[in-house]
Amino acid sequence: MSFNGQRYLTRGVQSEIPFELQMFMWHLIDELPEPRDYLQIFRLTAVDSNQQLIHEQEEPEYHKEYFLNICSPVTAKVYVIDDGTHSTMLLAEEY
């Protein structure tokens, strides 16, 4: 998948995920080598005052872990789904 079309956020992402994390996740998708799975998975965990972010996809298998120092770490699972014309970032419970 290309992830090059219009990009959208759900209300849940807008209200619960800090802007800098949203931008970082889009950046990680942009930097991901081809081929990319249509479903990108981000597991966010607040660890003390740091943010743990695990980025995964199923096909081809991909897994990478990051630790970030941000003001407001969160715990959430975020999906980014690409349908070929647009991409949507949503919380797992909004799926």
trRosetta pair geometry for C-beta under 8 A, 3 or more apart (Angstrom, degrees):
i j d omega theta_ij theta_ji phi_ij phi_ji
1 35 7.9 85 14 -178 52 82
1 36 5.2 -83 56 89 78 97
1 37 6.9 2 15 132 113 19
1 38 4.4 114 -43 -94 146 65
1 82 4.2 133 163 88 140 134
1 84 6.8 -107 -136 -77 91 58
2 5 7.1 89 88 -19 112 81
2 36 7.8 146 -75 50 12 123
2 82 6.8 -171 56 174 55 146
2 84 7.2 71 24 -134 104 48
3 29 5.3 -132 176 153 166 122
3 30 7.2 -135 109 -82 127 55
3 36 6.5 -42 -10 99 119 157
3 40 8.0 30 -87 -20 140 133
3 80 7.6 39 -121 142 121 123
3 82 4.9 -93 -80 -86 68 144
3 87 5.1 40 -137 -68 72 146
5 82 7.4 136 31 -150 107 94
5 84 7.2 63 -23 126 141 31
5 85 4.8 127 -128 164 164 32
5 86 4.4 -106 115 -83 125 41
5 87 6.3 146 64 -13 88 78
6 85 7.4 3 27 144 93 71
6 86 4.3 -24 66 -116 88 103
6 87 7.4 -169 93 28 47 65
7 26 6.7 36 -153 -120 158 128
7 86 7.0 -178 -77 -166 26 80
7 87 5.0 -14 -113 66 72 99
7 88 7.8 163 -162 -85 52 32
7 89 7.3 26 -177 -12 95 102
8 86 6.2 36 -6 163 109 122
8 87 7.0 177 27 91 71 50
8 88 4.7 -20 72 -108 103 76
8 89 7.1 -170 94 23 51 70
9 13 4.5 -121 -168 83 99 127
9 14 5.2 116 125 -56 126 87
9 22 6.7 -9 -100 -143 137 136
9 88 7.5 158 -89 -159 19 63
9 89 5.0 -19 -109 64 70 103
9 90 7.7 155 -161 -75 47 55
10 13 5.1 99 54 7 74 98
10 14 7.1 -137 98 -3 41 90
10 88 6.9 61 -43 177 88 104
10 89 7.0 -133 6 94 79 58
10 90 4.2 58 -7 -113 133 86
10 91 6.7 -106 70 9 133 78
10 94 5.1 129 139 152 170 166
11 14 5.5 -57 -147 39 34 114
11 15 6.1 19 161 -10 69 112
12 15 6.2 -66 -144 43 25 100
12 16 5.7 -14 173 12 66 121
12 90 6.6 63 57 -159 117 69
12 91 4.1 -82 125 4 138 125
12 93 7.3 -170 -145 69 164 93
12 94 5.0 -154 14 -49 146 135
13 16 6.6 -74 -125 52 20 87
13 17 4.9 -26 -162 24 66 124
13 22 6.6 103 165 -102 110 114
13 78 6.7 83 -107 -130 107 115
13 89 5.1 96 -114 117 170 99
13 90 6.1 -110 -34 -115 117 31
13 91 6.0 -172 -61 -38 71 80
14 17 7.6 -10 -52 45 10 85
16 74 6.4 124 161 -154 84 152
16 76 6.1 118 134 -76 127 154
16 91 6.7 37 55 -74 141 134
17 21 5.2 -115 178 84 93 121
17 22 5.4 113 118 -61 116 89
17 44 7.5 153 -119 -7 100 169
17 74 6.3 -130 -110 51 56 158
17 76 6.5 -107 -79 59 95 154
17 78 6.6 49 -83 -83 149 140
17 91 7.9 -175 -33 -75 114 93
18 21 4.8 88 66 7 83 104
18 22 7.2 -147 99 -8 43 86
18 70 6.4 170 69 162 157 139
18 71 7.4 149 -121 61 158 89
18 72 5.2 141 -64 70 132 110
18 74 6.9 176 -8 -15 91 121
19 22 5.5 -53 -150 33 36 115
19 23 6.4 31 155 -15 68 105
20 23 5.8 -53 -147 39 33 110
20 24 6.3 36 152 -22 64 107
20 70 6.1 -178 84 -128 133 127
21 24 5.5 -51 -143 36 34 114
21 25 6.4 35 157 -20 66 102
21 44 7.0 42 -168 -114 144 142
21 51 6.9 -129 -96 -174 119 162
21 53 7.4 -180 -145 -88 102 135
21 68 7.8 165 -98 74 86 157
21 70 6.8 -8 -57 -92 97 175
21 74 7.2 -102 1 29 171 116
22 25 6.1 -58 -153 34 27 108
22 26 6.7 25 152 -15 63 105
22 89 6.7 123 -143 117 92 164
23 26 5.8 -53 -149 37 34 110
23 27 6.3 38 151 -22 65 107
24 27 5.5 -54 -149 36 32 116
24 28 6.5 36 152 -23 65 101
24 53 7.4 -133 118 -59 131 178
24 68 7.2 -19 -136 -85 172 160
25 28 5.6 -48 -148 31 34 113
25 29 6.7 35 153 -17 63 102
25 40 7.8 144 179 123 99 131
25 42 5.4 -44 -123 -69 124 160
25 53 7.6 -138 -82 -164 88 138
25 55 7.6 168 -132 -100 77 112
25 78 6.6 -47 -126 102 164 144
25 80 6.7 167 150 -42 117 136
25 89 6.9 110 102 -127 136 136
26 29 5.8 -56 -155 36 34 112
26 30 6.4 36 149 -21 66 106
26 80 7.9 157 -92 -117 60 154
26 89 7.6 -73 -69 -59 89 140
27 30 5.5 -54 -148 36 33 114
27 31 6.3 20 157 -10 67 111
28 31 6.0 -63 -145 44 29 104
28 32 6.5 49 151 -46 63 97
28 40 8.0 151 102 -177 104 141
28 42 8.0 118 66 -93 147 117
28 55 5.3 -128 157 -102 148 160
28 64 7.9 -165 -157 74 123 129
29 32 5.6 -39 -152 4 33 120
29 36 7.2 75 -163 -150 80 148
29 40 5.5 -73 -99 -67 109 171
29 80 6.2 -80 -75 97 147 157
29 87 7.8 133 146 -168 162 160
32 36 5.4 90 108 -100 126 113
32 40 7.7 -152 -25 -108 164 127
32 57 7.7 82 -162 -10 150 141
32 62 7.1 48 -148 -175 116 168
33 36 7.9 170 94 -62 35 83
35 59 7.9 -25 104 133 117 76
35 60 6.4 105 66 -5 94 99
36 40 7.4 -21 -178 -68 109 105
36 57 6.8 -114 -162 -124 65 171
36 82 7.7 48 112 27 119 147
37 40 6.8 147 76 -69 93 58
37 57 3.9 168 28 -176 126 118
37 58 5.6 113 -117 47 162 70
37 59 5.0 115 -95 61 110 67
37 60 7.4 -152 -48 25 97 37
37 62 7.7 -154 2 20 113 115
38 81 6.3 28 149 -157 86 66
38 82 5.0 -128 -150 61 70 82
38 83 7.2 67 -162 -84 122 37
39 57 6.7 148 89 -135 65 82
39 58 7.0 19 72 12 110 105
39 79 6.2 -34 -158 -159 90 105
39 80 7.5 145 -157 75 41 52
39 81 5.7 -6 -103 -104 70 76
40 55 7.0 -18 -176 -163 100 90
40 56 7.7 147 -166 78 55 44
40 57 5.6 -41 -110 -80 59 102
40 79 7.1 137 74 -163 55 52
40 80 4.2 -9 58 57 108 102
40 81 7.9 -153 26 -67 71 35
40 82 8.0 53 -7 -13 100 100
41 55 7.4 142 82 -160 56 42
41 56 4.5 -26 69 68 107 93
41 57 6.7 161 16 -83 86 45
41 77 7.2 -18 -166 -171 90 94
41 78 7.6 146 -161 82 43 53
41 79 6.1 -19 -103 -105 63 69
42 53 6.2 -20 -165 -164 100 94
42 54 7.0 151 -156 77 47 52
42 55 5.7 -12 -102 -101 77 66
42 56 7.8 175 -78 23 32 72
42 77 7.2 158 85 -160 56 47
42 78 4.3 -13 63 62 108 100
42 79 7.7 -166 24 -75 77 24
42 80 7.3 50 -9 -11 109 100
43 53 7.4 150 76 -157 52 43
43 54 4.3 -6 53 55 102 107
43 56 7.3 27 -6 4 102 114
43 77 5.5 -13 -109 -110 66 80
44 51 6.6 -27 -158 -167 93 100
44 52 7.2 146 -158 82 42 61
44 53 5.6 -7 -104 -105 71 74
44 73 7.7 -172 171 -173 101 77
44 74 5.5 22 130 88 133 84
44 75 6.1 -173 107 -132 80 27
44 76 4.8 9 56 52 116 73
44 77 7.3 -164 23 -79 76 31
44 78 6.6 42 -11 -4 114 107
45 51 7.6 139 73 -163 45 52
45 52 4.3 -16 63 62 96 111
45 53 8.0 -170 26 -72 68 35
45 54 7.8 30 2 -4 106 101
45 73 7.9 0 119 167 35 116
45 75 5.3 31 -125 -115 48 87
46 50 7.7 143 -162 79 52 42
46 51 6.6 -35 -105 -105 54 60
46 52 7.7 -152 -71 21 7 84
46 73 3.7 131 -118 118 85 111
46 74 6.0 68 -54 -40 105 0
46 75 5.1 -80 5 -46 90 88
47 50 5.1 -30 75 72 89 93
47 51 7.4 141 26 -116 83 10
47 52 4.9 60 -10 -23 125 111
47 67 7.4 -59 56 -131 134 102
47 73 7.1 -102 27 166 51 162
49 69 7.4 30 119 -144 90 77
49 73 6.7 161 -173 -1 33 125
50 67 5.6 10 163 -174 132 95
50 68 6.6 154 -169 76 81 41
50 69 5.7 -48 -114 -95 84 58
50 70 7.7 95 -148 24 43 67
50 73 6.2 66 114 -72 20 148
51 67 7.1 152 80 -159 52 47
51 68 4.3 -20 63 63 106 96
51 69 7.5 -170 18 -79 85 12
51 70 5.0 10 -12 25 129 113
51 73 4.1 -168 -78 -119 78 99
51 74 7.3 17 -120 29 109 59
52 65 7.0 -18 -169 -168 91 98
52 66 7.4 152 -159 83 45 53
52 67 5.7 -20 -101 -102 65 73
53 65 7.3 153 84 -157 51 50
53 66 4.5 -13 62 62 99 102
53 67 7.7 180 21 -81 74 26
53 68 6.4 24 -3 -1 116 114
54 63 7.1 -11 -174 -161 97 82
54 64 7.4 166 -154 85 54 40
54 65 5.1 -18 -103 -104 77 77
54 66 7.7 -174 -76 23 33 69
55 62 7.3 -36 121 127 87 106
55 63 7.5 159 85 -148 56 34
55 64 5.1 -10 58 60 100 89
55 65 7.8 -169 20 -79 70 30
55 66 7.3 37 -9 -3 104 108
56 62 6.2 160 -152 90 43 71
56 63 5.1 8 -106 -102 88 72
56 64 8.0 180 -73 24 52 57
57 60 7.4 54 100 71 110 44
57 61 7.3 178 89 -142 68 24
57 62 4.5 25 41 43 93 110
58 61 6.6 -24 -169 -96 32 62
68 73 7.9 159 80 -100 90 98
70 73 5.9 128 67 -70 98 69
76 91 6.0 -73 -174 -129 120 100
76 92 7.6 175 174 10 75 96
77 91 7.0 91 76 -166 61 66
77 92 3.9 9 92 -20 109 135
78 89 6.3 4 179 -173 113 91
78 90 7.1 162 -155 85 69 31
78 91 6.1 -51 -103 -105 65 46
78 92 7.0 -105 -78 -35 18 78
79 89 7.5 172 90 -149 47 46
79 90 5.6 -16 62 65 91 82
79 91 7.8 58 19 153 80 8
79 92 6.0 105 -21 -90 102 64
79 95 6.1 52 24 -76 148 122
80 87 5.9 16 178 177 96 110
80 88 7.1 177 -149 86 54 40
80 89 4.8 -17 -100 -98 87 73
80 90 7.9 148 -91 18 40 63
81 87 6.8 169 84 -152 40 63
81 88 5.4 -12 56 56 90 89
81 90 7.3 -15 8 21 106 109
82 86 7.6 -157 -142 106 60 30
82 87 4.5 -24 -95 -98 78 91
83 86 6.3 5 46 55 98 65
83 87 7.8 178 13 -87 66 43
90 94 4.4 -118 177 81 112 125
90 95 6.3 139 107 -68 129 69
91 94 4.6 91 60 0 81 106
91 95 7.9 -124 99 -24 50 78
92 95 5.8 -32 -166 -5 43 118
